[in-house]
Amino acid sequence: NAISYHDYYDNGNPSYIEEYDKKHERLLQRSSFYHDGKPMSMFIPITDKKPIRYSHKEYFPGGNQVKEEYEMIYSDDALDYV
């Protein structure tokens, strides 16, 4: 099983990255990027202890200004992020 997924634009810049821990139990990063390599969205853990809290940020084109920002936790009951 893959523990990371990386997609790239034709110019070599990353377009999408998704990474998990070695046991594939915890998401370490889920990020999308604009064609110029600037961040479009970033989903990363803030804490290591359960429930794991994640930071989600979406950026305007150019990747410098945050368009939306919130925190989520992984729910074992729902098997999803809430």
Backbone as CSV, one residue per row, in Angstrom:
resi,resn,N_x,N_y,N_z,CA_x,CA_y,CA_z,C_x,C_y,C_z
1,ASN,0.835,-1.185,0.000,0.000,0.000,0.000,0.878,1.247,0.000
2,ALA,0.495,2.183,-0.826,1.225,3.446,-0.882,0.951,4.249,0.378
3,ILE,1.962,4.947,0.872,1.753,5.823,2.018,1.878,7.286,1.613
4,SER,2.178,7.532,0.347,2.175,8.902,-0.141,1.805,8.929,-1.619
5,TYR,1.127,9.986,-1.977,0.717,10.226,-3.360,1.213,11.606,-3.738
6,HIS,1.866,11.705,-4.870,2.389,12.984,-5.349,2.030,13.118,-6.822
7,ASP,1.345,14.206,-7.162,1.045,14.527,-8.551,1.730,15.842,-8.882
8,TYR,2.167,15.974,-10.136,2.916,17.150,-10.554,2.332,17.737,-11.834
9,TYR,2.487,19.044,-11.977,2.163,19.717,-13.233,3.279,19.422,-14.236
10,ASP,3.016,19.704,-15.505,4.023,19.493,-16.547,5.287,20.310,-16.306
11,ASN,5.169,21.443,-15.584,6.340,22.284,-15.327,7.173,21.775,-14.147
12,GLY,6.762,20.667,-13.518,7.509,20.071,-12.421,7.042,20.479,-11.035
13,ASN,6.186,21.498,-10.948,5.655,21.911,-9.647,4.641,20.891,-9.143
14,PRO,4.576,20.705,-7.826,3.586,19.761,-7.290,2.169,20.297,-7.484
15,SER,1.235,19.405,-7.786,-0.174,19.799,-7.869,-0.955,19.230,-6.685
16,TYR,-0.529,18.067,-6.171,-1.248,17.414,-5.074,-0.289,16.520,-4.301
17,ILE,-0.388,16.559,-2.977,0.408,15.687,-2.113,-0.502,15.134,-1.021
18,GLU,-0.434,13.833,-0.821,-1.156,13.186,0.273,-0.214,12.171,0.904
19,GLU,-0.023,12.275,2.224,0.911,11.390,2.922,0.285,10.870,4.209
20,TYR,0.597,9.605,4.528,0.109,8.946,5.731,1.291,8.411,6.534
21,ASP,1.049,8.104,7.815,2.096,7.478,8.611,2.343,6.064,8.087
22,LYS,3.378,5.408,8.615,3.783,4.101,8.088,2.714,3.022,8.224
23,LYS,1.851,3.141,9.230,0.777,2.160,9.411,-0.487,2.550,8.651
24,HIS,-0.440,3.655,7.951,-1.569,4.163,7.171,-2.775,4.451,8.065
25,GLU,-2.494,4.875,9.309,-3.555,5.140,10.275,-3.830,6.628,10.458
26,ARG,-2.851,7.469,10.109,-2.996,8.895,10.379,-2.530,9.695,9.178
27,LEU,-3.370,10.626,8.775,-3.017,11.521,7.678,-1.972,12.518,8.156
28,LEU,-0.884,12.653,7.414,0.180,13.590,7.764,0.084,14.885,6.965
29,GLN,-0.493,14.804,5.777,-0.603,15.985,4.931,-1.515,15.685,3.747
30,ARG,-2.349,16.659,3.408,-3.126,16.622,2.166,-3.112,18.049,1.639
31,SER,-2.375,18.267,0.558,-2.169,19.623,0.057,-2.365,19.683,-1.452
32,SER,-2.951,20.797,-1.893,-3.109,21.082,-3.320,-2.384,22.381,-3.616
33,PHE,-1.883,22.494,-4.848,-1.085,23.657,-5.216,-1.553,24.225,-6.548
34,TYR,-1.378,25.544,-6.687,-1.622,26.201,-7.962,-0.497,25.850,-8.926
35,HIS,-0.708,26.132,-10.197,0.254,25.804,-11.247,1.625,26.414,-10.975
36,ASP,1.668,27.583,-10.297,2.941,28.245,-10.012,3.645,27.693,-8.769
37,GLY,3.048,26.664,-8.128,3.660,26.035,-6.965,3.213,26.604,-5.634
38,LYS,2.411,27.675,-5.645,1.909,28.273,-4.406,0.765,27.415,-3.868
39,PRO,0.563,27.401,-2.543,-0.481,26.538,-1.972,-1.892,26.970,-2.348
40,MET,-2.728,25.987,-2.643,-4.157,26.193,-2.875,-4.921,25.804,-1.611
41,SER,-4.567,24.651,-1.038,-5.156,24.214,0.224,-4.152,23.338,0.964
42,MET,-4.202,23.438,2.297,-3.302,22.662,3.152,-4.132,22.044,4.272
43,PHE,-3.987,20.744,4.473,-4.686,20.010,5.528,-3.619,19.227,6.274
44,ILE,-3.258,19.685,7.477,-2.159,19.071,8.223,-2.539,18.910,9.690
45,PRO,-1.987,17.905,10.391,-2.295,17.728,11.805,-1.651,18.815,12.662
46,ILE,-2.390,19.202,13.718,-1.885,20.174,14.686,-1.419,19.441,15.939
47,THR,-2.094,18.343,16.273,-1.761,17.563,17.461,-1.496,16.117,17.077
48,ASP,-0.804,15.402,17.959,-0.540,13.981,17.742,-1.440,13.102,18.599
49,LYS,-2.015,13.681,19.652,-2.837,12.896,20.580,-4.278,12.848,20.097
50,LYS,-4.942,11.722,20.364,-6.337,11.565,19.962,-7.245,12.379,20.863
51,PRO,-8.279,13.007,20.353,-8.565,13.086,18.920,-7.589,14.032,18.231
52,ILE,-7.101,13.616,17.085,-6.128,14.411,16.346,-6.841,15.595,15.706
53,ARG,-6.323,16.790,15.983,-6.873,18.005,15.387,-6.069,18.346,14.142
54,TYR,-6.780,18.802,13.121,-6.163,19.175,11.849,-6.467,20.626,11.526
55,SER,-5.516,21.272,10.897,-5.695,22.619,10.391,-5.985,22.523,8.899
56,HIS,-7.034,23.215,8.464,-7.365,23.264,7.043,-7.338,24.727,6.611
57,LYS,-6.516,25.026,5.612,-6.426,26.383,5.076,-6.580,26.328,3.568
58,GLU,-7.390,27.252,3.051,-7.516,27.431,1.611,-7.013,28.822,1.279
59,TYR,-6.309,28.940,0.154,-5.653,30.179,-0.219,-6.215,30.738,-1.529
60,PHE,-6.179,32.074,-1.635,-6.491,32.731,-2.901,-5.366,32.446,-3.883
61,PRO,-5.627,32.587,-5.202,-4.542,32.418,-6.171,-3.355,33.304,-5.792
62,GLY,-2.183,32.770,-5.926,-0.970,33.444,-5.485,-0.449,32.831,-4.204
63,GLY,-1.342,32.181,-3.433,-0.950,31.434,-2.254,-0.488,32.246,-1.065
64,ASN,-0.691,33.566,-1.084,-0.218,34.389,0.020,-1.310,34.753,1.012
65,GLN,-2.544,34.881,0.565,-3.638,35.268,1.436,-4.555,34.075,1.702
66,VAL,-4.901,33.897,2.979,-5.794,32.806,3.371,-7.228,33.201,3.042
67,LYS,-7.919,32.343,2.300,-9.313,32.560,1.949,-10.229,31.992,3.029
68,GLU,-9.853,30.828,3.562,-10.681,30.142,4.553,-9.766,29.337,5.471
69,GLU,-10.104,29.306,6.764,-9.285,28.567,7.717,-10.184,28.000,8.807
70,TYR,-9.992,26.720,9.130,-10.742,26.092,10.214,-10.009,24.853,10.693
71,GLU,-10.466,24.316,11.820,-9.889,23.091,12.375,-10.913,21.972,12.304
72,MET,-10.407,20.750,12.169,-11.257,19.566,12.134,-10.619,18.500,13.020
73,ILE,-11.411,17.527,13.435,-10.877,16.367,14.140,-11.346,15.120,13.400
74,TYR,-10.571,14.055,13.545,-10.980,12.784,12.958,-11.848,12.058,13.971
75,SER,-13.044,11.688,13.548,-13.979,10.972,14.404,-13.924,9.487,14.082
76,ASP,-13.523,8.670,15.071,-13.519,7.215,14.879,-14.940,6.687,14.701
77,ASP,-15.915,7.342,15.333,-17.315,6.915,15.206,-17.838,7.153,13.799
78,ALA,-17.555,8.325,13.252,-18.054,8.673,11.916,-17.120,8.177,10.807
79,LEU,-15.893,7.785,11.188,-14.859,7.397,10.217,-14.621,8.492,9.200
80,ASP,-14.645,9.749,9.701,-14.471,10.898,8.824,-14.018,12.095,9.660
81,TYR,-13.687,13.175,8.977,-13.285,14.408,9.644,-14.510,15.268,9.901
82,VAL,-14.605,15.808,11.102,-15.737,16.679,11.470,-15.206,17.983,12.040
